[in-house]
């Protein structure tokens, strides 16, 4: 039976908890980072130059992390997340406009490759709650300005020059207040793979961004996204159920009789929920972000966890993925 232990931690700036998180995950990340050989990865100078150019506000945090970890050359290059090896995941995303607004997502990925860490931090003045990836990146999250964001893989196997998406997500959460500010950031920061980005802020502003390294960013009013992009007429799907899940999301988006809670529970049912025993990238968690409350609900079929900026308790949550 597949299982994961989600760790919920709070640390204002990178310190001992951050260091422990890095040390626990570094052997696996090192193997992944060097899988194509060291020469395939950019030099330290290239990494630092790119980070300074595109995300200068984040660079002092990067330097602080390197000092904290006494990082060597490989670790420093990895932590820049500039031109990393490709990584692919599933995911379903829905922006709901009901009695209040919500961004609901399923994250689909193999358990052994998930960091499973929910971190509350305040690196650049903003409080951020995020699901960590690559130690200081983010898979999804919310900041105390009421901006929520999540990512899904876009579906094509095209690669280009740019950053791993999770560090860009972190940057947006650390520096942006609104959807429009986030869109401007995503437009100017290059990303190395296809991604679909869901954005929602506490004013009700929302957008879905279709990002690709070989074409212009597409800003859409769509409330739904899975693991394909319509642009370009591509028919081959990274995950063959991507269109099925998108149809299910569109039905939920148009079903105005259901509450946010009722809609969120649908993410625990097929086709949105993808059992680990059936899929290589099964659903690891459901997250429902409520920007107006500064709150997030994490859900699993048999458990749930609610966190907010006002009520955030460090804990461990053990999840066992049952057959569905």
C-alpha positions in Angstrom: 0.0 0.0 0.0 1.4 3.4 -1.0 1.7 6.0 1.7 3.1 9.5 2.4 3.8 11.5 5.6 2.9 15.1 5.0 4.9 17.4 7.3 3.5 20.8 8.2 6.2 23.2 9.3 6.5 26.9 10.1 9.7 28.9 9.8 9.8 32.6 9.1 13.1 32.5 7.2 15.3 29.6 6.1 16.8 28.0 9.2 17.2 24.6 10.8 13.9 23.2 9.6 14.7 24.3 6.1 18.2 22.7 6.4 16.7 19.4 7.6 14.2 19.4 4.7 17.1 19.9 2.2 19.3 17.2 3.8 16.5 14.7 3.8 15.7 15.2 0.1 19.1 16.1 -1.3 20.2 12.5 -2.2 17.1 12.0 -4.4 17.3 15.5 -5.9 21.0 15.1 -6.7 20.4 11.8 -8.5 17.6 13.5 -10.5 19.6 16.7 -11.2 22.6 14.7 -12.6 20.6 12.0 -14.4 21.6 13.4 -17.8 25.2 14.1 -16.7 26.6 17.2 -15.1 27.5 18.8 -18.4 23.8 18.9 -19.4 23.2 21.3 -16.6 24.1 25.1 -16.8 27.1 26.4 -15.0 26.9 28.2 -11.7 27.5 31.5 -13.4 24.7 30.9 -15.8 22.3 30.0 -13.0 23.2 33.0 -10.9 23.0 35.4 -13.8 19.5 34.1 -14.8 18.2 34.3 -11.2 19.5 37.9 -10.8 18.0 38.9 -14.2 14.5 37.4 -13.9 13.9 37.2 -10.2 16.2 39.7 -8.5 14.0 40.0 -5.4 14.5 36.3 -4.6 18.3 36.4 -5.1 19.1 37.5 -1.5 17.0 34.5 -0.2 19.0 32.3 -2.5 22.3 33.6 -1.1 21.0 33.1 2.4 20.1 29.5 1.6 23.5 28.7 0.1 25.2 30.1 3.2 22.8 28.1 5.5 23.6 24.9 3.7 27.2 25.6 3.0 26.2 24.6 -0.5 28.7 23.2 -3.0 28.7 23.9 -6.8 26.1 21.2 -7.7 23.8 22.2 -4.8 23.9 25.8 -5.8 23.2 25.1 -9.4 20.3 22.8 -8.4 18.8 25.4 -6.1 18.6 28.0 -8.8 16.2 25.7 -10.6 17.5 27.1 -13.9 17.4 24.6 -16.7 16.7 21.6 -14.5 15.9 18.1 -16.0 12.3 17.7 -17.2 9.7 16.5 -14.8 6.1 15.7 -15.6 3.0 15.4 -13.4 -0.8 15.1 -13.7 -3.3 17.5 -12.0 -6.8 18.9 -12.3 -7.6 22.6 -11.5 -10.8 24.5 -11.0 -11.6 28.1 -10.2 -15.0 28.3 -8.5 -17.2 31.4 -8.3 -19.9 30.7 -5.7 -20.8 32.1 -2.3 -17.1 32.9 -2.2 -14.3 32.1 -4.6 -12.0 29.1 -4.4 -9.2 27.5 -6.3 -9.4 23.7 -6.1 -6.8 21.4 -7.4 -5.7 17.7 -7.4 -2.0 17.0 -7.5 -1.2 13.8 -9.3 2.4 12.4 -9.0 4.2 9.2 -7.8 4.4 9.3 -3.9 8.1 8.5 -3.8 8.8 11.6 -5.8 6.8 14.0 -3.7 8.4 16.2 -0.9 5.1 16.2 1.0 5.9 19.4 3.0 3.5 22.2 3.7 5.5 25.3 4.7 4.4 28.6 6.3 7.1 31.2 5.7 7.8 34.9 5.5 10.9 35.4 3.4 10.3 38.7 1.8 7.7 40.2 4.1 4.7 38.3 2.8 3.3 35.3 4.7 3.1 32.3 2.4 1.6 28.9 2.8 2.7 26.5 0.1 3.2 22.9 -0.8 7.0 22.7 -1.3 8.9 21.3 -4.2 12.7 21.2 -4.8 12.9 22.5 -1.2 12.2 26.2 -1.9 9.9 26.0 -4.9 6.1 25.6 -4.7 3.5 23.3 -6.3 0.6 25.5 -5.1 0.1 28.1 -2.4 -1.5 31.3 -1.1 0.0 34.5 0.3 -1.4 36.9 2.8 -2.4 39.3 0.0 -5.0 36.7 -1.0 -3.3 35.5 -4.1 -3.6 31.7 -4.8 -1.9 29.8 -7.5 -1.4 26.2 -8.7 0.2 24.4 -11.6 -0.5 21.5 -13.9 1.7 20.0 -16.5 0.7 21.3 -20.0 1.1 18.1 -21.8 3.7 18.5 -24.6 7.2 17.2 -24.4 8.8 20.3 -25.9 11.7 21.8 -23.9 13.2 25.3 -23.9 15.5 27.6 -22.0 14.1 28.7 -18.6 13.4 27.9 -15.0 11.6 25.0 -13.4 8.0 26.2 -12.8 8.0 25.7 -9.1 10.6 28.4 -8.4 8.6 30.8 -10.5 5.5 29.9 -8.5 7.4 30.7 -5.4 8.5 34.0 -6.8 5.0 35.0 -7.7 3.8 34.1 -4.2 6.6 36.1 -2.6 6.3 39.2 -4.7 2.8 39.6 -6.2 -0.5 40.8 -4.7 -3.0 40.2 -7.5 -3.7 38.1 -10.6 -2.7 40.9 -12.9 0.7 41.3 -11.1 1.2 37.5 -11.4 0.4 37.5 -15.1 3.1 40.2 -15.7 5.7 38.0 -13.8 4.8 34.9 -15.8 5.1 36.9 -19.1 8.6 38.0 -18.5 10.1 34.9 -16.7 11.0 32.0 -19.1 9.9 28.5 -18.1 11.5 25.4 -19.6 8.3 23.2 -20.1 4.6 23.4 -20.9 2.4 24.3 -17.9 -1.2 25.4 -17.1 -1.4 27.9 -14.3 -4.5 28.6 -12.3 -4.7 32.1 -10.6 -7.2 33.6 -8.2 -7.0 36.6 -5.8 -9.3 37.8 -3.0 -10.9 40.4 -5.2 -12.3 37.7 -7.5 -9.7 38.3 -10.2 -8.8 35.0 -11.9 -7.1 33.6 -15.0 -5.7 30.4 -16.4 -2.3 30.7 -18.1 -1.1 28.4 -20.8 2.7 28.5 -20.8 5.0 27.0 -23.3 8.7 27.6 -24.1 8.1 27.7 -27.8 5.2 30.2 -28.0 3.7 33.3 -26.4 2.0 32.9 -23.0 -1.8 32.6 -23.4 -4.0 34.3 -20.8 -7.4 32.7 -20.7 -10.6 33.4 -18.6 -11.1 29.7 -18.4 -11.9 28.3 -15.0 -10.7 24.8 -15.7 -7.5 23.1 -16.8 -5.9 19.6 -16.8 -2.9 18.3 -18.7 -3.3 19.5 -22.3 -3.4 22.8 -24.1 -5.7 23.4 -27.0 -3.3 25.7 -28.9 -1.6 24.1 -31.8 -4.3 21.4 -32.3 -2.2 18.7 -30.5 -4.1 15.4 -30.2 -1.5 13.2 -28.4 -2.1 13.5 -24.7 0.5 13.1 -22.0 -2.2 11.5 -19.9 -5.0 9.9 -21.9 -7.7 10.9 -19.3 -6.9 14.6 -19.5 -9.9 15.5 -21.7 -12.2 13.3 -19.6 -11.1 15.1 -16.4 -11.5 18.5 -18.2 -15.1 17.6 -19.1 -15.8 16.7 -15.5 -14.4 20.0 -14.3 -16.4 21.9 -16.9 -19.6 20.2 -15.6 -18.7 21.2 -12.1 -18.0 24.8 -13.1 -21.4 25.1 -14.7 -23.3 23.4 -11.9 -24.4 26.4 -9.9 -26.6 24.3 -7.5 -23.5 22.8 -5.8 -21.6 24.6 -3.0 -17.9 24.9 -2.8 -17.8 22.1 -0.3 -19.8 19.8 -2.5 -17.6 20.6 -5.5 -14.4 20.0 -3.5 -15.6 16.5 -2.5 -16.0 15.6 -6.2 -12.2 15.9 -6.4 -12.1 12.8 -4.2 -14.0 10.8 -6.8 -13.1 9.5 -10.3 -12.4 10.7 -12.9 -10.8 13.7 -11.0 -9.4 11.4 -8.3 -6.8 9.1 -9.8 -6.0 6.1 -7.5 -2.4 5.3 -6.9 -3.0 1.6 -7.6 -4.3 2.3 -11.0 -2.2 5.2 -12.3 1.5 5.9 -12.2 0.7 9.5 -11.4 -2.1 9.1 -8.9 -3.7 11.8 -6.8 -1.6 12.7 -3.7 -3.8 15.4 -2.3 -6.6 17.8 -3.0 -6.1 21.5 -2.0 -9.0 24.0 -1.9 -7.7 27.6 -1.5 -10.1 30.3 -0.2 -8.3 33.7 -0.8 -10.9 35.8 1.0 -10.4 33.8 4.2 -6.6 33.3 3.8 -7.3 29.6 4.3 -6.6 26.3 2.6 -8.3 22.9 3.0 -6.2 19.8 2.2 -8.3 16.7 1.6 -7.8 13.0 1.2 -10.5 10.3 1.0 -10.3 9.5 4.7 -8.7 12.6 6.2 -8.6 16.4 6.0 -6.5 19.3 7.2 -7.4 23.0 7.4 -4.7 25.7 7.7 -4.8 29.5 7.7 -2.4 32.3 8.4 -4.1 32.8 11.8 -4.3 29.1 12.7 -1.3 27.1 11.6 -0.2 24.2 13.7 2.9 22.2 13.0 2.1 18.5 12.7 2.4 15.3 10.6 -0.3 13.8 8.6 0.1 10.1 7.6 -1.8 9.2 4.4 -2.4 5.7 3.2 -3.6 5.5 -0.4 -6.4 2.8 -0.5 -7.6 1.1 -3.6 -10.6 2.9 -5.2 
